[in-house]
Amino acid sequence: MRRSRRAPPWREIDDLFHRYTSAVGLPRTGSQAGLARSFCRELEAMLSIPVDTYDERLTSRMADASRRGGAAAARDSLAAAHLLESYLESSRPAADETDEA
């Protein structure tokens, strides 16, 4: 994550997070894993919302496959899209759970 000289617009971020699902990609090992966990704790404290983490190990490979398939977006953008898509898919109720309702 790049840091800018401007303060983040926390009020707008807070509004968005309360309307949408929040998930942060979590590397499973290395120094980046610790940084991601620390970021999640800070985000939870600043926005007073739970922040889910999701395993991001395969997202770069998925992004590379998307680029080979013709996607023109940057690798990190594609990886983020795959992470969110996988996270949302894993959060959906199973088909048999929705059938019982």
HELIX and SHEET records of a PDB file:
HELIX    1   1 TRP A   10  ARG A   19  1                                  10    
HELIX    2   2 SER A   31  LEU A   47  1                                  17    
HELIX    3   3 THR A   59  ARG A   68  1                                  10    
HELIX    4   4 ARG A   75  SER A   91  1                                  17    
HELIX    5   5 ALA A   95  ASP A   99  1                                   5    
SHEET    1   A 2 ALA A  23  LEU A  26  0                                        
SHEET    2   A 2 ASP A  52  ASP A  55  1                                        
END                                                                             
